[in-house]
Amino acid sequence: MAKHKIGWLPGDGVGRDVMEAARIVLDKLGFDAEYYHGDIGWSFWCKEGNALPQRTVQMLKQTDACLFGAITSKPKEEAEKDLLPELQRKGLLYQSPILQLRQEFNLHTNIRPCKAYPGNPLNYRDDINVLVFRESTECLYVGIEFHPVPTPVLQVLMEYHPRARRYAGIDPNDIAISTRVMTRQRCEGIARSAFECARRHGYRSVTAVEKPNVTRETSGMLFREARKIAKQFSDIDFYEANVDAMCMWLLKNPQHYGVLLTSNLFGDILSKLCAQLVGGLGFGCSANIGDKYALFEPIHGSAPKYTGQYRVNPIGIILAARMMLEHLEESEMANALETAIAKVIRDGKVRTYDMGGAATTLEMAKAIAERI
């Protein structure tokens, strides 16, 4: 019997290409796992009206963790058109599978390392090592939205908040509302996780990044909870910053920052900016951690135009696999894999097209495997 049970979710487009690359390095490491393939992605939306079939959710509940490739998402109107004719006009609404998985398994903590490996020609600087801690089940991603806005909802808003009264008399069809929901429990949880990780991995600072001068209640709640937790970690410097200013400072002095603590939407944006500082989406990886389950993925999309061409950089998913190994307490394998990645980047002999080279997805994976 294998030591680990791993959900295997290639998804769409180049997700399948990079998952093949990830398997090359995991096999070379001797990772003792049984892999369970899961149906997920755009094709299942089109033919079943659900991009995350329930059978996949049930399968994942039998595994220890899962590795995820990439997913295709489209706006509501386009998604409706792609459904089989017999499924159209039945009220089906496309939902991102990754957001569904985060909610289903309560994967509340999203961790995105952005580390510069010397020798990467795409590095903004070689001394960047930023870790974005993002709460990933709340904020605007809760999916509580209205369009058109039901009259009772507008009436309640106007009754309890004077600023809502400016919309009195406007046709509900001309108003759209997305709600930003944050709870004290999850603000406290993500803050504690960020500080614990900073101490465990030797980061000297945690910076809470929000917009409390505008989103006063939600951002304010995260800041208040972060301040409480900071008092328990006197060995770690704590700072607060507005998200717009942080974007500027990250471009100016990214080497000054360690752990960034933030909410769902701001974390999504900041982690993409940080990824570009260390090479772009091809180097971005992500861990989605819950109390009982974890999912690991690259941060790039499905890039449909490159499907099956094996052009894209697989380092993002290979770094995600490294995070999975660390999570499963396979620290020796995780360290060996990161060392191999760093050597290949430093040597510069094998580079994918985004790095200015001509290596394929699988050639990069094989080069890393050879250095293990």
C-alpha distance (Angstrom), angle and dihedral (degrees) to the residues before:
residue distance angle dihedral
M1 . . .
A2 3.81 . .
K3 3.78 117.9 .
H4 3.82 94.2 -129.9
K5 3.80 135.6 34.7
I6 3.79 110.8 -148.4
G7 3.79 127.5 -170.2
W8 3.80 109.1 -135.8
L9 3.81 113.9 -153.5
P10 3.83 112.9 171.9
G11 3.81 93.7 170.3
D12 3.80 118.7 178.5
G13 3.78 140.5 -17.4
V14 3.79 115.6 -20.0
G15 3.78 89.3 2.2
R16 3.79 86.1 87.7
D17 3.81 92.2 48.9
V18 3.79 95.3 51.8
M19 3.80 93.4 43.0
E20 3.79 88.1 57.9
A21 3.79 87.7 53.0
A22 3.80 92.0 49.5
R23 3.79 90.8 53.4
I24 3.83 90.5 55.7
V25 3.80 92.7 60.1
L26 3.80 95.6 39.0
D27 3.80 90.5 53.2
K28 3.80 91.4 47.9
L29 3.80 89.4 52.8
G30 3.79 89.7 54.1
F31 3.80 91.7 -121.3
D32 3.80 104.6 -176.1
A33 3.79 102.9 -137.3
E34 3.76 143.9 133.1
Y35 3.81 111.4 -140.1
Y36 3.80 122.8 -143.1
H37 3.81 114.4 -159.7
G38 3.79 115.6 -139.7
D39 3.81 130.2 -158.9
I40 3.79 108.7 -126.4
G41 3.78 137.4 140.2
W42 3.76 148.3 54.3
S43 3.81 97.5 -40.6
F44 3.81 89.9 59.7
W45 3.79 90.5 49.9
C46 3.79 90.0 52.5
K47 3.79 97.2 48.5
E48 3.81 102.0 28.0
G49 3.80 104.8 24.0
N50 3.80 90.9 -121.0
A51 3.81 125.2 86.5
L52 3.81 89.7 -164.6
P53 3.83 108.4 45.0
Q54 3.78 115.3 -154.8
R55 3.82 90.0 -120.6
T56 3.80 88.2 65.6
V57 3.80 92.3 51.2
Q58 3.81 90.5 50.6
M59 3.80 91.3 48.5
L60 3.81 92.2 51.6
K61 3.80 90.3 54.2
Q62 3.80 87.3 66.4
T63 3.83 93.5 55.1
D64 3.81 135.3 78.6
A65 3.81 96.5 -132.9
C66 3.78 139.3 -27.4
L67 3.78 141.0 -128.6
F68 3.79 116.7 -142.0
G69 3.81 128.7 -161.1
A70 3.80 115.4 -164.6
I71 3.76 139.8 -57.3
T72 3.79 136.9 -142.8
S73 3.80 117.5 -132.2
K74 3.79 129.8 -179.5
P75 3.82 135.9 -178.2
K76 3.78 118.4 -84.9
E77 3.81 96.8 -98.5
E78 3.81 94.6 48.3
A79 3.78 91.8 46.4
E80 3.80 90.4 54.3
K81 3.82 91.3 53.0
D82 3.80 92.7 52.4
L83 3.80 93.7 57.7
L84 3.77 119.6 102.7
P85 3.84 108.7 -92.1
E86 3.79 92.5 -109.6
L87 3.82 90.6 56.1
Q88 3.79 97.0 49.1
R89 3.81 122.3 103.0
K90 3.80 91.4 19.9
G91 3.79 95.6 113.0
L92 3.81 94.9 -103.0
L93 3.80 112.6 158.5
Y94 3.79 122.5 -160.4
Q95 3.79 114.6 -124.2
S96 3.78 124.6 -173.0
P97 3.82 108.2 -106.1
I98 3.77 92.6 -143.8
L99 3.81 91.3 54.6
Q100 3.80 89.1 47.4
L101 3.80 91.1 51.6
R102 3.79 91.9 49.8
Q103 3.80 89.9 53.2
E104 3.82 96.3 40.1
F105 3.82 94.0 51.6
N106 3.82 96.2 29.6
L107 3.79 92.1 -120.8
H108 3.77 91.5 178.2
T109 3.81 101.1 163.0
N110 3.80 119.8 66.7
I111 3.81 115.3 -171.9
R112 3.80 121.5 -169.4
P113 3.82 117.4 -179.0
C114 3.80 115.7 -157.6
K115 3.78 106.6 -169.7
A116 3.79 127.4 164.0
Y117 3.79 114.2 -134.0
P118 3.83 112.1 -155.0
G119 3.78 113.4 -111.9
N120 3.79 95.0 36.3
P121 3.82 104.6 128.0
L122 3.80 89.3 -153.5
N123 3.81 95.9 61.2
Y124 3.79 116.2 120.5
R125 3.80 86.0 -154.7
D126 3.78 131.7 -9.5
D127 3.82 95.4 -130.7
I128 3.82 99.5 63.1
N129 3.80 118.1 123.4
V130 3.80 110.7 158.4
L131 3.80 125.6 162.2
V132 3.81 117.0 -159.9
F133 3.81 114.3 -153.4
R134 3.78 109.4 -164.4
E135 3.80 128.7 179.3
S136 3.81 101.9 -130.8
T137 3.80 109.6 -172.5
E138 3.82 101.7 56.9
C139 3.82 140.7 37.5
L140 3.83 116.3 69.1
Y141 3.80 90.1 -25.6
V142 3.80 93.3 75.8
G143 3.80 86.0 92.3
I144 3.81 97.5 -132.6
E145 3.79 99.1 146.7
F146 3.78 137.9 146.9
H147 3.79 133.1 -154.1
P148 2.89 117.4 -177.6
V149 3.78 92.5 21.8
P150 3.82 112.8 -126.7
T151 3.80 112.2 -118.5
P152 3.85 93.8 -122.8
V153 3.81 90.0 55.4
L154 3.81 91.3 52.6
Q155 3.79 91.1 46.3
V156 3.80 92.6 52.8
L157 3.81 91.7 47.8
M158 3.78 92.1 50.1
E159 3.79 91.0 47.5
Y160 3.80 95.5 51.7
H161 3.78 103.3 30.8
P162 3.82 123.6 43.6
R163 3.80 93.6 -154.7
A164 3.79 90.3 63.4
R165 3.80 90.5 63.4
R166 3.80 91.2 78.1
Y167 3.82 86.6 75.0
A168 3.79 94.5 57.5
G169 3.78 110.5 125.8
I170 3.82 95.2 18.7
D171 3.79 116.2 126.6
P172 3.87 107.7 -102.0
N173 3.81 87.2 -134.1
D174 3.79 88.0 65.3
I175 3.82 94.5 55.3
A176 3.80 129.3 75.6
I177 3.81 123.5 -174.5
S178 3.79 130.1 -165.1
T179 3.79 116.3 -176.4
R180 3.80 124.3 -141.7
V181 3.79 108.2 -148.8
M182 3.80 124.2 -175.5
T183 3.79 127.8 167.1
R184 3.78 128.5 -152.0
Q185 3.81 90.5 -126.5
R186 3.80 93.9 57.7
C187 3.80 93.9 41.3
E188 3.80 88.5 53.5
G189 3.80 91.1 44.7
I190 3.80 97.4 51.6
A191 3.81 91.3 44.0
R192 3.79 92.5 52.3
S193 3.81 91.5 46.8
A194 3.80 90.9 51.4
F195 3.80 93.8 51.6
E196 3.80 93.5 44.0
C197 3.79 90.9 51.2
A198 3.80 91.9 46.6
R199 3.79 90.6 54.8
R200 3.82 93.8 43.2
H201 3.81 94.2 51.4
G202 3.78 99.4 36.0
Y203 3.81 101.2 -107.7
R204 3.79 111.1 157.9
S205 3.80 99.2 -151.5
V206 3.79 145.6 32.4
T207 3.80 118.4 -156.7
A208 3.81 119.3 -165.5
V209 3.80 108.8 -146.4
E210 3.80 121.0 -163.7
K211 3.82 141.8 118.4
P212 3.82 103.4 -107.2
N213 3.80 94.3 158.6
V214 3.83 88.6 66.3
T215 3.81 109.1 19.5
R216 3.76 89.2 41.0
E217 3.79 101.1 167.1
T218 3.81 101.4 41.9
S219 3.80 98.8 35.8
G220 3.78 89.4 39.5
M221 3.79 91.1 56.7
L222 3.81 92.5 53.8
F223 3.81 91.8 48.2
R224 3.81 92.8 49.1
E225 3.79 92.9 51.0
A226 3.80 92.3 44.8
R227 3.81 90.7 53.7
K228 3.80 90.6 53.5
I229 3.80 92.5 50.7
A230 3.82 92.4 44.5
K231 3.80 89.6 63.2
Q232 3.81 88.8 63.3
F233 3.83 92.0 55.0
S234 3.79 104.9 54.0
D235 3.81 90.8 160.7
I236 3.82 91.2 65.8
D237 3.79 123.4 69.7
F238 3.79 114.2 -126.1
Y239 3.80 125.6 -153.5
E240 3.79 137.0 172.7
A241 3.80 126.1 -145.5
N242 3.79 141.2 172.8
V243 3.78 111.1 -114.0
D244 3.81 95.2 -124.4
A245 3.80 92.2 52.4
M246 3.80 90.5 45.4
C247 3.82 90.7 57.8
M248 3.81 87.9 56.6
W249 3.80 94.5 45.3
L250 3.78 93.0 48.6
L251 3.78 89.0 58.6
K252 3.78 91.8 44.9
N253 3.81 102.6 42.6
P254 3.84 111.8 0.8
Q255 3.80 90.8 157.6
H256 3.81 89.7 69.1
Y257 3.81 94.5 67.5
G258 3.79 133.6 78.9
V259 3.80 119.4 167.2
L260 3.80 119.0 12.9
L261 3.81 114.0 -158.8
T262 3.77 116.8 -160.5
S263 3.79 149.5 133.1
N264 3.79 130.5 -85.2
L265 3.81 104.8 -85.4
F266 3.80 97.2 34.9
G267 3.79 89.7 46.3
D268 3.78 91.5 52.3
I269 3.80 90.9 53.0
L270 3.80 97.1 41.6
S271 3.79 93.8 48.4
K272 3.81 91.1 54.9
L273 3.80 90.3 51.1
C274 3.81 90.7 48.5
A275 3.81 91.3 47.4
Q276 3.79 90.3 56.1
L277 3.80 89.6 53.7
V278 3.81 89.7 61.1
G279 3.79 100.7 40.3
G280 3.79 109.8 -58.2
L281 3.79 135.5 -92.5
G282 3.80 92.1 -36.0
F283 3.81 88.4 71.0
G284 3.81 98.5 42.0
C285 3.80 120.9 109.7
S286 3.76 133.6 174.8
A287 3.80 140.0 -160.7
N288 3.80 121.4 -157.8
I289 3.80 106.7 -161.3
G290 3.78 128.7 -171.2
D291 3.78 133.7 170.5
K292 3.82 92.5 -93.9
Y293 3.80 107.6 14.0
A294 3.78 143.1 31.7
L295 3.80 137.4 -158.8
F296 3.80 126.0 -162.5
E297 3.80 127.7 -160.5
P298 3.80 146.8 152.4
I299 3.80 114.2 -104.3
H300 3.81 97.3 -128.5
G301 3.78 124.7 99.8
S302 3.79 131.1 -115.6
A303 3.85 95.4 -88.2
P304 3.83 93.5 -154.9
K305 3.81 94.3 -165.1
Y306 3.82 89.9 64.6
T307 3.80 97.2 45.9
G308 3.78 111.8 141.5
Q309 3.81 93.7 -0.6
Y310 3.82 94.0 101.4
R311 3.80 90.8 -139.9
V312 3.79 102.0 127.6
N313 3.77 125.9 94.5
P314 3.84 110.8 -102.2
I315 3.81 96.0 -165.2
G316 3.83 91.1 98.6
I317 3.79 93.6 60.3
I318 3.80 92.4 39.1
L319 3.81 88.5 55.4
A320 3.82 87.7 47.8
A321 3.80 88.1 53.5
R322 3.80 87.7 52.0
M323 3.80 89.5 54.9
M324 3.80 89.3 49.7
L325 3.80 90.8 52.7
E326 3.79 90.8 50.3
H327 3.81 90.9 49.0
L328 3.81 90.4 51.5
E329 3.83 89.2 51.7
E330 3.80 93.2 -110.2
S331 3.80 89.4 134.0
E332 3.80 96.6 155.5
M333 3.80 91.3 55.2
A334 3.81 91.9 44.3
N335 3.80 91.7 52.5
A336 3.79 92.8 45.6
L337 3.78 90.7 51.3
E338 3.80 94.8 49.6
T339 3.80 90.6 47.9
A340 3.80 90.4 52.3
I341 3.81 91.8 49.1
A342 3.81 91.2 49.8
K343 3.82 91.7 49.8
V344 3.80 94.0 51.2
I345 3.81 91.6 48.5
R346 3.79 92.7 46.3
D347 3.82 93.5 47.9
G348 3.80 90.9 52.8
K349 3.81 93.8 -158.9
V350 3.81 94.4 117.6
R351 3.79 117.0 45.5
T352 3.78 132.3 159.2
Y353 3.81 120.8 -132.9
D354 3.81 94.2 -90.8
M355 3.81 88.0 58.5
G356 3.79 92.0 50.3
G357 3.80 95.8 -97.2
A358 3.78 138.3 105.2
A359 3.82 103.1 -127.0
T360 3.78 117.9 129.4
T361 3.78 125.8 -127.0
L362 3.79 91.4 -99.7
E363 3.80 94.4 43.6
M364 3.78 89.6 57.1
A365 3.81 90.6 48.8
K366 3.80 91.4 49.2
A367 3.80 91.4 48.8
I368 3.81 89.8 54.2
A369 3.79 91.2 45.6
E370 3.79 90.4 52.9
R371 3.82 90.8 55.8
I372 3.80 94.2 52.8
